[in-house]
């Protein structure tokens, strides 16, 4: 949205502005400094001072400030999932998956999603580019790019600031920076840091597990050194580290079976016996285990720019960073029984090098460059499903070495019940649950598992996990009970990438400009050191290998490795025309590319580890940028149409997560308005419209990367049809010494679906489909996430170099969900709630 980017607080100089009008915003979206209104593309920018005055302190706060931007998260505020114009990772929750919205900090690509939210402090500006950025930014920018620019030393007078705050949930925050110029105009150092700690907004009330969840516990620091030995040579070195260590939140599970219950018969909406029969409150959960969502990041970045002449420059951007993500254990059932838990741990090492050459004269702007990047993510996960059975089975006398884990893959299943082979058989028929061997090397006698699944499908209840007549009949026939899934999964993903690119902008006439760019990328995606094994019923003895398969367990089995590569050409053609001094229109074709990936979260069998082809977007866009009425009004319009191939989405089948891909199209439009109503009053607003639809997809059982349900005609996930934002800044008092400013804003997020399967064929959306007694997903998934409004307010009093602010976010305490996942094997929807109302006070002193 139009905003105060590169303001005085950011750059130490006032932006250009016409008296009484809107200021000129300078961005580097096209790798050179330009007036935002001169960039023929959909670009938004927010400056550091505006981020501070609006209280934008984490990535989720950007959602109400940038048109067509949505920010969700499955695990904590530092692992955001960005969506731009409906293009996102959807409900994917693997830290090893690259986002289709590229994230950059000081022009260094950040591949590790788990650390995307760790550097939002002492920011100079944020630039958001909507639409494919396949030329200057490269891979994994099919949706667009978000660039964070931290403040660097300005080599002038020493300066700094300190901000301290206190908010509800007993949350303390401190942020500050100090800058010293060691040699005027030549050498300077800036040190910045952030700290936040507070109690949680969610409370676990299960006896024996009472504690706050969703806590705040963040610390980060950065040292920036700027060395300019010559006016034509500018060297910037940055070292940084950050850690986020909060207690995670528990999901709000919506039961899919009768009475809103899960497969074990629990519902959070029933009276809770351990609470004396009362209901859970909105901020309460009753879960048996929740761990910490730990994210760590540290790195170094070096930016060197050499102005060889007035027309030619060379820029080198080098970055190396490491990251850690630990979410262990995570309660994924939202209830008091040990039904679903998983431990997720990943470490990342990333290197990026971009060498860029720029030439500019009165008619031409030429950029050419070479890029090399490599990221490696090492993952160790600990699936732990149906754990509630363990004490029951051990108590019933089964030995700890026993194994009949519920792994339903071709390698693992040895026996199925006769009624599965002959549906005409029922519990009253002789031999209906006889064992039929289908794989002599398998280990699972699946009769009791299939019987329970059949009972649930018939009766719409798990009966507390005991099932019904099929389960009882199979138990009487001697079918052994199935046992929990407890294992250890390991795999590495290595993604080296190299590219060559060029972009030429030709000012054909005083008003007509033509730009052409291309980028050729060579990517490799390697799935390495893949292995999964299961523990026996005792939870400590390895008993069978799943990836690669070996029964019994073989500790010396060679790990699974798969390697793929892809070469892609992306680029853009842009034609812009300046109709008048402050009115410019443009037409653009661009192509974006997101590298392929492996179905890394699959742990049950080799057949589940497969390659998903790269995404491709062909985008067509037209836009108009205007400043009117003595530059008091700025109105920017954009319309777009995308052809999308291999959109990567997530589907949970059984107790396994699969990455699928599907083709589709989307189109829409955006309007952004900034209006300087008076010298003391400014209004801003944005409106986004989006129409997305999958099409041309075929269900092919032989293609594991394709969807198993029909998605044609369905909208993209996380793609609301309508988004809206409006806000104002009102200087209620401004006498030159004292200033009282009120900021208010409201945003609307329209209805959207969490996954690509829309209503799962259920009409009405909250009833079972034809021929079924149970729903395929709960109504939070199939009936869509309802649209919702959020409102924020901030009152700031400033005097000289000091200011005090009172603020509130989600002012009316709206209850809403931001993330959803269908886990029907356990009979519930996994839902993450958005933040409730927060409010506080903060004080800032500048020096």
C-alpha positions, -999 to +999 in steps of 0.1 A: +000+000+000+012+036-004+031+044+027+059+064+043+088+044+030+123+058+033+112+085+056+133+107+077+137+082+105+148+056+080+173+074+060+182+105+079+168+128+052+133+139+044+116+124+014+107+147-014+072+160-011+050+186-027+037+211-001+006+196+014+009+165-008+020+129-004+057+122-001+077+105-027+085+069-019+119+055-031+122+017-036+146-007-052+121-033-064+138-034-098+173-034-083+178+003-088+164+033-069+131+045-083+101+065-072+075+039-063+050+055-087+075+051-116+078+013-111+055-003-137+044-032-115+023-039-084+047-029-056+039-018-021+063-003+005+062+006+042+090+026+058+106+018+092+090+048+109+056+038+097+061+002+108+068+016+143+040+041+144+015+015+133+028-012+157+038-036+130+062-058+150+058-092+134+051-106+100+014-113+107+009-076+112+016-070+075-016-089+066-037-058+072-013-034+056-005-049+022-032-057-004-038-093-014-014-105+013-023-132+037-001-145+066-009-178+083+011-202+104+009-238+116+036-234+142+044-201+159+049-166+147+084-171+133+073-197+106+048-176+086+032-189+054+028-160+030+001-159+004+001-132-024-029-132-047-038-167-036-004-182-042+011-198-011+023-231+005-014-235+015-015-257+046+020-273+041+038-275+075+072-290+066+101-266+074+119-281+044+094-268+019+103-236+001+078-208-001+064-197-035+066-162-021+103-153-020+116-137+012+147-115+012+165-096+039+190-070+026+187-087-008+198-121+006+173-149-002+159-167+029+151-202+020+143-216+055+107-208+062+110-214+099+131-183+104+112-159+081+098-140+111+130-135+131+144-103+117+115-078+118+132-051+140+151-019+133+138-021+097+144+006+071+115-005+049+095-034+036+088-038-001+062-063-014+062-072-051+030-089-062+031-113-092+059-136-105+094-122-101+112-146-124+138-122-138+156-103-110+146-125-081+144-159-096+131-192-083+104-196-057+088-163-065+057-175-084+035-155-060+059-125-056+087-114-033+088-097+001+120-078+008+130-065+043+157-039+044+174-034+078+188+000+088+225+005+080+248+032+093+243+065+075+279+077+084+266+110+098+258+120+134+256+093+161+219+084+167+197+057+181+165+050+199+151+028+227+116+015+229+102-003+259+067-016+263+043-036+285+012-054+272-015-078+285-005-114+292+023-097+312+044-092+281+075-070+283+092-057+251+124-038+245+138-028+212+166-004+203+195+006+182+226+028+186+248+040+158+283+055+159+303+070+131+339+061+138+353+080+108+330+107+093+316+097+059+338+066+059+332+041+087+302+035+109+287+009+132+251+002+141+240-022+168+203-032+171+184-056+193+150-068+203+136-087+233+101-098+242+089-121+269+053-127+282+028-152+294+006-171+270-028-162+257-039-198+257-043-219+289-040-257+291-064-267+319-059-305+318-050-316+354-014-323+357-006-303+325-017-269+335+003-241+320+002-211+297+006-218+260+013-194+232+038-175+252+063-148+240+100-154+243+121-138+217+156-123+216+177-110+186+206-089+178+224-074+148+256-056+141+259-036+109+292-022+098+295+002+068+328+011+052+330+037+024+366+043+018+358+061-014+326+078-025+322+052-053+327+021-030+302+011-004+308-020+017+281-032+042+287-061+065+260-075+088+261-102+115+230-113+132+214-139+155+180-145+169+160-170+189+123-176+195+116-200+223+079-198+232+056-226+244+035-234+214-002-233+211-025-263+209-049-267+180-087-263+183-098-297+171-132-298+155-146-334+157-159-348+124-180-377+139-214-377+155-217-351+183-186-332+171-164-360+185-131-374+173-123-411+168-118-416+206-151-399+214-137-365+226-151-331+218-138-298+232-174-285+230-187-311+255-188-305+293-154-314+306-156-338+336-122-326+351-136-291+351-167-301+371-188-304+340-182-269+327-173-260+291-139-249+279-135-212+274-123-197+242-087-194+254-087-228+271-076-262+258-072-296+275-042-314+259-019-340+272+013-326+257+026-294+241+062-285+235+081-254+226+082-239+191+119-231+189+133-212+160+169-200+158+188-181+131+222-167+127+242-155+098+264-130+080+257-109+049+281-088+028+269-062+003+295-045-018+286-019-044+312-003-067+303+026-089+329+021-116+316+052-134+286+074-135+269+049-157+283+015-147+283-003-113+290-037-099+272-052-069+280-083-049+256-098-024+268-126-003+249-144+025+254-174+047+230-184+074+220-213+096+187-221+112+171-245+136+135-254+141+123-276+170+087-284+177+089-314+199+064-327+210+035-311+192+000-322+202-019-325+170-052-338+183-062-310+206-075-333+233-066-350+265-059-384+250-026-394+233-042-398+199-019-377+177+015-362+185+046-355+164+080-341+170+094-319+142+131-309+141+150-293+112+183-276+108+193-255+078+225-242+062+222-217+033+246-199+011+237-173-015+258-153-039+245-127-064+268-108-087+251-080-105+262-055-132+242-024-139+245+002-167+224+033-170+221+063-194+194+086-205+177+059-226+188+025-212+189+007-179+206-026-181+210-052-154+228-085-158+239-110-132+250-144-121+235-162-091+245-193-071+227-206-041+226-237-020+204-247+009+204-279+029+178-289+054+183-318+077+151-331+093+144-356+121+108-362+129+091-384+155+056-396+145+037-408+175+001-418+167-025-438+186-003-436+217-033-439+240-033-476+231+002-483+246-006-484+283-038-503+276-021-530+256+009-533+279-016-535+308-034-563+290-003-584+290+011-579+256+050-580+256+070-548+249+085-565+219+051-568+202+045-549+170+014-545+149+017-508+141-011-494+120+010-488+088-012-492+058+013-495+030+018-523+005+051-532+021+037-534+056+003-551+053+005-588+056-031-598+064-065-583+056-099-596+069-120-617+046-148-591+046-124-566+030-119-589+001-156-599+000-179-570+010-208-593+011-195-608+044-206-594+077-202-600+114-229-627+114-212-647+086-188-676+093-151-667+086-159-630+079-127-620+097-105-648+086-069-636+078-061-633+041-024-630+034-015-605+008+022-600+015+042-626+034+070-601+041+046-576+058+042-573+095+007-558+100-023-579+106-047-552+096-079-570+106-086-551+138-076-518+121-099-523+091-127-534+114-125-502+135-124-481+103-155-500+090-174-495+123-167-458+123-178-455+086-211-473+095-219-459+129-204-424+127-186-429+160-154-444+172-172-456+204-143-445+225-120-464+202-137-497+208-156-497+175-187-518+170-198-552+157-170-555+131-144-548+158-161-572+183-164-599+157-128-597+146-116-597+182-137-629+187-120-644+156-086-639+171-075-608+152-047-592+172-050-555+182-032-529+161-005-510+180+006-474+181+029-458+155+060-446+171+091-441+150+120-419+139+121-404+104+153-388+089+159-372+056+180-343+041+170-320+013+197-304-007+189-277-033+218-262-053+207-236-078+225-214-103+212-188-127+221-162-153+198-133-158+195-100-176+170-071-178+169-042-203+147-012-199+145+011-229+130+046-228+117+046-264+103+080-261+098+106-234+066+087-224+070+052-237+092+026-220+098-010-229+114-036-206+125-071-214+141-096-190+150-132-189+165-156-164+178-192-170+179-213-139+194-248-133+181-264-101+189-297-085+167-312-057+182-341-038+164-362-012+192-378+008+197-400+038+161-410+039+152-435+066+123-444+089+121-471+115+094-480+140+097-489+177+080-519+192+051-515+218+076-507+245+085-475+227+123-481+228+131-512+207+136-507+170+115-534+153+111-527+115+124-504+088+098-486+067+122-465+045+138-485+030+117-515+040+131-543+061+113-567+084+128-574+109+148-542+116+182-539+100+204-512+115+228-514+085+203-507+058+215-481+032+193-449+033+171-439+005+184-413-020+166-397-049+178-369-072+161-347-096+169-316-116+151-290-136+162-262-160+137-233-165+135-201-185+116-173-168+113-136-176+091-106-184+080-082-210+067-049-198+054-018-217+046+013-198+033+047-210+032+080-191-001+096-201+007+127-180+033+137-154+016+117-126-004+092-146+013+060-159-001+028-172+016-005-179+011-039-195+032-069-185+037-106-192+058-125-167+067-161-159+075-174-125+089-207-113+090-226-081+114-255-078+102-290-075+102-309-043+100-343-027+072-355-005+095-353+024+070-358+053+061-392+040+075-418+064+055-450+059+070-464+027+093-459-002+062-456-025+053-424-007+086-406-015+082-391-049+091-359-068+067-331-075+073-313-107+081-275-105+054-249-104+050-225-133+030-194-136+023-174-168+010-140-156-007-112-176-011-079-158-023-044-166-020-015-142-025+023-137-006+045-113-018+080-106-013+110-084-040+136-085-052+168-071-018+184-064-005+150-054-029+148-025-045+116-039-027+085-050-047+058-067-031+027-081-050+000-100-039-035-112-057-064-129-041-098-135-047-132-150-026-162-141-022-196-158-009-220-131+008-254-135+016-279-108+004-259-078+018-277-048-007-284-020-009-307+010-033-337+016-033-359+047-043-395+040-043-419+069-015-408+092+007-396+064+011-362+047+013-360+010+023-331-013+001-330-044+001-308-075-028-294-096-033-270-125-056-240-124-061-204-132-068-172-113-076-136-121-084-106-100-077-069-094-065-045-067-070-009-059-048+011-035-057+046-023-038+072-003-054+105+004-038+135+022-072+149+033-055+178+052-021+185+066-032+167+098-053+139+083-043+111+060-065+082+048-054+050+032-073+020+018-069-010-004-093-035-020-085-069-036-106-092-056-096-128-065-112-155-085-093-188-085-102-222-099-085-255-105-091-270-140-078-297-163-068-322-136-074-359-139-074-384-110-047-409-119-041-436-093-007-443-110+004-407-103+011-402-066+017-365-071-018-359-083-049-353-061-069-383-051-102-362-050-116-341-078-105-305-074-116-291-108-138-261-102-126-256-067-109-224-055-072-223-045-066-226-007-059-194+012-074-175-016-102-152-003-124-136-030-124-103-013-099-085+009-102-049+022-083-025+044-088+011+054-071+033+079-064+069+089-036+089+106-050+120+124-027+145+141-052+157+167-027+182+182+005+195+165+019+227+178+054+221+167+065+208+201+037+185+211+020+161+188-010+138+195-017+113+167-045+087+164-041+058+141-070+035+134-074+008+108-097-021+100-092-050+076-115-076+061-105-111+051-131-128+029-142-164+031-116-189+020-109-227+021-079-242+039-072-269+012-080-275-025-109-299-019-136-273-011-166-291+003-153-327-004-184-334-024-207-327+006-239-309-001-248-293+023-212-288+033-217-301+068-234-334+060-220-367+047-217-371+009-241-394-009-235-430+000-216-423+032-226-421+069-196-399+079-182-366+067-149-366+048-139-335+067-154-313+094-174-282+086-145-258+094-128-273+064-158-281+040-179-250+047-149-226+044-133-203+069-158-174+073-148-139+065-139-117+094-130-081+103-101-070+125-096-035+139-066-019+155-060+014+172-030+034+184-027+068+202+007+084+203+019+115+221+052+129+210+073+156+226+107+165+212+126+132+210+102+112+232+069+095+226+044+074+244+018+051+227-013+033+238-023+005+214-047-023+208-048-051+182-079-071+173-097-044+192-131-062+194-115-096+203-127-114+172-125-152+174-112-165+140-091-193+126-060-188+104-050-223+095-068-256+090-059-292+082-082-322+076-070-352+097-099-375+091-080-406+101-084-394+137-118-378+130-112-341+134-102-308+118-069-293+130-075-256+135-052-227+146-068-197+162-058-162+154-045-140+182-071-126+206-072-090+216-039-076+228-032-041+241-005-022+259+017+008+263+051+017+249+075+045+252+103+056+228+132+079+232+154+089+203+189+103+206 
